[in-house]
Amino acid sequence: MGKHHFIPAHERAGLSRFEAAEYIGVSPTLFDEMVKDGRMPRAKPINSRKVWPRVQIEKAFADLPDDENDKLDEWSDCE
């Protein structure tokens, strides 16, 4: 039997829907919503499969707005 070579998601060019959702830390259902509203890229059809380009997923994720509530108050260390 031949060896199966597993390529980690961060090294692959394309991701399945489940992998793409997991890659950015959301559920597949939320990922679908994000694709629908344009926050995430559309898939590339390959025969009957849909594959999301990892590089585009990374760019779209980086372009998401930061949570204003997560920003540290610059004066919080002063007493």
For each residue, the residues with C-beta under 8 A, 3 or more apart:
1:
2:
3:
4:
5:
6:
7: 11 12
8: 11 12
9: 12 15 19 22 23 54
10: 23 54
11: 7 8
12: 7 8 9 15 54
13: 53 54 55
14: 44 46 51 52 53 54
15: 9 12 19 20 23 51 52 53 54 57
16: 19 20 49 50 51 52
17: 20 21 28 31 32 43 50 52
18: 21 22 28
19: 9 15 16 22 23 52
20: 15 16 17 23 24 31 40 52 54 57
21: 17 18 24 26 27 28 30 31
22: 9 18 19 25
23: 9 10 15 19 20 54 57
24: 20 21 31 40 57 61
25: 22
26: 21 30 31 34
27: 21 30 31
28: 17 18 21 31 32
29: 32 33
30: 21 26 27 33 34
31: 17 20 21 24 26 27 28 34 35 40
32: 17 28 29 35 36
33: 29 30 36 37
34: 26 30 31 37 39 40
35: 31 32 38 39 40 41 42 43
36: 32 33
37: 33 34
38: 35
39: 34 35 60 64
40: 20 24 31 34 35 52 57 60 61
41: 35 52 53 56 57 60
42: 35
43: 17 35 50 51 52
44: 14 50 51 52 53
45: 49 50 51
46: 14 49 50 51
47:
48:
49: 16 45 46
50: 16 17 43 44 45 46
51: 14 15 16 43 44 45 46
52: 14 15 16 17 19 20 40 41 43 44 56 57
53: 13 14 15 41 44 56 57
54: 9 10 12 13 14 15 20 23 57 58
55: 13 58 59
56: 41 52 53 59 60
57: 15 20 23 24 40 41 52 53 54 60 61
58: 54 55 61 62
59: 55 56 62 63
60: 39 40 41 56 57 63 64
61: 24 40 57 58 64
62: 58 59
63: 59 60
64: 39 60 61
65:
66: 70 71
67: 70 71
68: 71
69:
70: 66 67
71: 66 67 68
72: 76
73: 76
74:
75: 78
76: 72 73
77:
78: 75
79:
